[in-house]
Amino acid sequence: MKAAAFDYIRPESLSEAAGLLASHEDARVIAGGQTLVPMMAMRLARPSLLVDIAHIEGLSGIADFGAYIGFGAMTRQAQAEKSTLVATRLPLLAAALPWVGHTPTRNRGTIGGSVANADPAAEIPLVLVTLEGSICWMSADGQGEIVAADLFSGPMSTEMPAAAILTEVRFPVWEGPPIGVGFHEASARRSDFAYVSAAAQVQVDQAGRCIRCTIGIGGALAFPKRLAGASKALTGSQLTAQDIAAGLSEDIAALEIMTDGHASSAYRRRVAGALAARALANARDHARGALR
Amino acid sequence: MNAPSNFTFVSSDRRVREDRRFVAGQGKFVADITETGMLHVAIVHGSQTAARIVSIDATRALEMPGVVGVVEGEELRAAVEPLMNGLDTPRVQRYPLAIKHVRYHGEWVAAVVAQTRAQAEDAAECVDVVYETLPNVIDTEEAYKPGSPPVHPAHGSNVLLDRTFNWGDIDSDFAASDHSLSLRVTWGRSSTVPIETFGVVAMWDPWSETLDVRASIQMPKYADQIARALRLPGNAVRVHYDVDVGGSYGVKRGIKHTVLVGYLAMKLKQPVRLIEDRLENMESGDAHGPDRIFDIEVAFNKDGIVNSMKMRAMDNAGAYAGRAPFQLGKPIGAIVGPYRINSVRYQAVSVTSNKAVQEAVRGFGQSPTNYAIETMMDRVAEFVGLDRVEIRRRNFIRHDEFPYLIPSGTRYDSGDYHVVVDKVMKHVDWDGLIAERDRLRASGLYAGIGISACLEPSGGNSSFEPLLNSTNTTTTWMESCRINVDALGHVTVTIHTTSSGQGHETLASTVIGEILEIDPDSIRIVRTDSLTSLPGNSPVGSRMAVMLGGSCFHAANKLKTKMIAIAAKNLGCAVEAVEYAGGAFHARDSNKKLSWLDLVTIAHRNYHLLPEGFEPGLEATNVYQVPTGNELPTADGRVQMYPCHSFEFHCILATIDPDTGKVDLRRYVIGHDCGTVINPHIVKGMTLGGIAHGIGAALLEEFVYDSEGQMLAQSFMDYLMPSSHEVPEVEIVHHCTPSPFTVMGQKGSGESGYLGAPAAISGAVNDAVRALGIRFNRLPMRMTAISDAIAEAKSNNAQSR
C-alpha cells in the first residue's frame, strides 16, 4: 500500500496550476486528498503529477451572492459545516454535511473536491444536483460554468474539460416564504457510503401548501439525479403521504439503478422511494414548523 | 457479586497499568522497530483462484531500483520444511510461497526484497507470472462432494476431517422424546481484524548463529515452529516477547510470514522486515475465521425438555489445513451449552476449498457453535409454545449439579445460570421490555427481543489436538512465572509470552501483590525472549487469568514459604509460628520481628543465617499445568476440554427500519459470570469489545467470495466493521460463581461478549420479523438482505390475502 512514484507541485496561482495540468499527462489536482490519497495508496490511482491547489489565493471561502452561495473549491467541508451562512441560507447543504465522511475527513476534505471526485454516493453532489446549482472551472485554454444537471457523466467522472480545475461551487438560495428540508441515507454504518440517499427541499405558503419543491436521489445511480417530474408534480400539492407517493412513483420507477454486492437493485429502488418520501415529509413538516 | 471478597487487590478498582503507555502513544510495536540496513519485502500475489504456475519471470523486477532479490516457491521449498498441520494430513503441504500451484486468489507466489517497501511494491508489479487455469471449488457443500476438484490432488479429496462422535444413547433418546425438529444455520466467514496487521522483523547474526525475531505475535510454540521450518536448532531462534501487539484475538500467527522473512534474513545476512498492508492482511494474510454450516436435529418433550441433539458442523477451511480445523474440536468441550442434554451426536467436517486459509479466531469455533445451539433453543421454544427464557430455565444445569459432566467428557466447573438470568430479568424489567417492544411495533417498526445463554470455556488446554489427531499426544499445556527479589528488596517478575492487549502486567502484579501483601504497583514485570523463557503457551483459549494467574499465585506462595522458613530460623521459632503480614514476619509466641528488608539481607548477604540447604538469593519459579484436561481422549472420543466455564446471558431489544432494513440495538444487557475477577476494568473491556465484535459478525462483517473465488471484501470499504456509532451502550450485570478448579476462583473472560452476542442479535431480529413468517438463518444478517426478505414476505402475504 505504497503509492506508485509521482511528482508533487504546490503552485501559488491558478494560472500556474492550469499550466501544469495542461503540460503533464496524467496530472491530477489534489485538494483535501481524502479520496485520492487512499486510492493512490492502493494503486487504483496513479497520477504522474499531483498539483496541490491548497496554497492558491482566493480559492477558499464562502460568499453570499444573493441568488446563490459560492464556495471556493478549497473550502473545507468542516468550514461549511460550521458556517452560519450555510445554516441559514442553505439548510439542505447544512443537513447533508454531517453525513459526509467523518469529522477528521471533513476537516481536510473540500467542497470542490467532493464535487470533482463525483463519487455516486457522495452527499455534496446530490445537494448540488437537487438545488440545481453549478460549478465554475478554468483551464489553460479558458474558463466556464456547468450546471449540475449537465456536470456528471458517470461514476467518478464529470464533463469538465480535461486539465481543468474546478474553482467554485454555486448553490442557489431560495428566497421568500419558509423552506424546509429533508435528508436521508441508507448505509450499513453511520457515515458509510450510501446505498441510497435522498434530499428534498420545499417551500410552503401561509396555508402550508407546497409552492416550490425539489427532490434528488443519490447513491443508487451512476451519479445523483434530480427527480424533475416528481418535483413538478408535487408543487401545488399539500404534500400528503398520498400526494408524495403518487408524485414519486413514476420517477422512482424510471431510475437507472446501479447495483453491487452490497445492495440489490430492487433494494435500491424500493429504498429510494421510501427515503424520498421521508425526506419530502420531513421537508414539509420542517417548512410548516417555520410558519408558526 | 455474591461471593464476599476477602481480597485486597484482586477484584478491586485498580487502574490497568499498561494503559498509560498505550494512551500516551508510547507502545512499542513491530513497525516501530528499525534496524540498520533493514530490507523490506513485498509480495507477488497470485491473480488466479486455482491454477498451475507455468512460469515466473523476475527479470524486469530485478533490474529495478533498490531491488536486492526475488524469491519464489521452488527456492524456498529446497530450504525449509513444510509448515505444520494440526490434523494428520501430511499430503496437504503448505509453504510460505506457492509451489507449482496457486490455490486461492491472492496466494503468495513470490517475494521481492528491496531497500524500501515502495521499491519492493514497484518491483512486485513487474514479476511476470504465467498461469494455466484449473477448476476451482468455493462452496462448502460442493467441496464435500466426492469428485469436487481437489485443492490438493495428492490428498485425494477435499475432506480434511470427517468424524462422527456418539456420546450417549442418541437413538433411544430420540425414540423416547415427544418431538423432534431440524434446522440449518450458517455462519459466514468473518474474523478478528486488528488495527495492526501482522508484521515481523528478523535478523540473522552469523557470529552467534542466532535468528532474532520481533513480531506481532500471539501464538503457542511459535519459536519451535520457526526453528523446525528453518531447520535450525531450537536454541538458534530468539523470539522477543517484549514487542507490543496491536490487537489479535487469535489471528496473529504469522508463521508463513516469519518463515519467509527468517529465510531471507539468513540468506541475505541483513535484517528483513515484512509488514502486511491491509490488502494483504485481508486477502492473503491467512487470517479468516470459521466459515461453517450447522445442520441440527433435536429431540425434546412437549414440556420443552431437550433430550438429545444431532449436530453436523461443516467448515470451509480454505486452501490449506493449518491449525484451523481444530476449531471444530474445541466446542466439543461445551457442546451442550449450559443445558442438560443427555446425548449428542456430533459430526465434524472440515473441507478444503479455493478460499484463503483460516486461522484461530476469538473463541476458536465456540461463538458459531453457541449461535447454532441458541437458535435451536429458540426453535424448540417456538415449537412447544414456551417463552424463550422459560425453556432455557427448564433445561439449565442446576447450581447444585456442579461439577457437571457433559456427554462429551468435559466436567463443567461451576455455574449459577438461573440466578444470573434472574438478575438480568430484574435489571432489564422484563415485562417493561416486552411492553416497550410492543410499543415500538405499534409505531410501525419491526421490534424484537433476543436472548442467549452461552458458555465461555476458558483456561485453554489443547485436548482437541489428541482428540482430532491420533498422532498427537499432547496433554501438557502450561504457563510460567518467575519472581526475583533483588538485594534492595524490590520484586521483579518475568512472564514468558507476548501480550496482545490482555493486561498481563496488571494481572501478574495484582495476583503476586495479593499473595505477598505488597503494593502491586511496586512490582516490575519483565517479558523475556524465547531463549531465556520458561515454558508457556501464550495467551490463547481465554487462559491467562487462569494460567498466568495460577502460575503467579504458586510462585508467590513458593517464595513466601521460602521466606517464612528463613524467618523461622532467624526468629528462633517453628515455621508454623511465623506470622506473615504486609511483608513483615513475626514470631507468634515472642515479640521478635523481621522486616522485609531484614529478610532480603539475610537471603542475599548472610549465608550463615540461611537454613541449611538453602540457595542464596530470593527467587521462586513456577511452571503451572492446566488444572484439568491432563488425560488423552477415550476410545469413544470423550475428553476433558478446558477447565473453566464462564457464563453470559444476553438480553437485547432491537428494531428494524421497515424500509431500509437497518437494525438498531436499542437496549443491550449482559449478565456475566466469570468467577473471581482479577481486574474489573480488563474484564469490562474484554466484554464490551467482544460484544462489538459479535455485532460485526451478526450484522456486518464477511469475507465474501464470488462464485469464481474472487474475494470481494479487500478493504474496510467492503469489510464492514462496526464503528462506535453501531455499538450501543452496554449494561453489564455482574455475578460471581468461583471456579473450584482455579487458585482464586477465577475463570477466563477473553472471549466474553463475542460468544453470545451473535446468537442474541439473531434472536432479536428473528423475533422482530416472526409475524411476517420469515426467518434469518445465516450470519451476517445484512440490512439489505433483511429489507429484501421483508419486502418479499409483505408482497407474498398481500397476494395470499
Boltz contact constraints between the chains, C-beta under 6 A:
constraints:
  - contact:
      token1: [A, 1]
      token2: [B, 277]
      max_distance: 6.0
  - contact:
      token1: [A, 2]
      token2: [B, 117]
      max_distance: 6.0
  - contact:
      token1: [A, 2]
      token2: [B, 118]
      max_distance: 6.0
  - contact:
      token1: [A, 2]
      token2: [B, 121]
      max_distance: 6.0
  - contact:
      token1: [A, 186]
      token2: [B, 660]
      max_distance: 6.0
  - contact:
      token1: [A, 188]
      token2: [B, 720]
      max_distance: 6.0
  - contact:
      token1: [A, 189]
      token2: [B, 723]
      max_distance: 6.0
  - contact:
      token1: [A, 189]
      token2: [B, 726]
      max_distance: 6.0
  - contact:
      token1: [A, 190]
      token2: [B, 725]
      max_distance: 6.0
  - contact:
      token1: [A, 261]
      token2: [B, 712]
      max_distance: 6.0
  - contact:
      token1: [A, 263]
      token2: [B, 784]
      max_distance: 6.0
  - contact:
      token1: [A, 267]
      token2: [B, 784]
      max_distance: 6.0
  - contact:
      token1: [A, 267]
      token2: [B, 787]
      max_distance: 6.0
  - contact:
      token1: [A, 267]
      token2: [B, 788]
      max_distance: 6.0
  - contact:
      token1: [A, 270]
      token2: [B, 791]
      max_distance: 6.0
  - contact:
      token1: [A, 271]
      token2: [B, 659]
      max_distance: 6.0
  - contact:
      token1: [A, 271]
      token2: [B, 660]
      max_distance: 6.0
  - contact:
      token1: [A, 274]
      token2: [B, 659]
      max_distance: 6.0
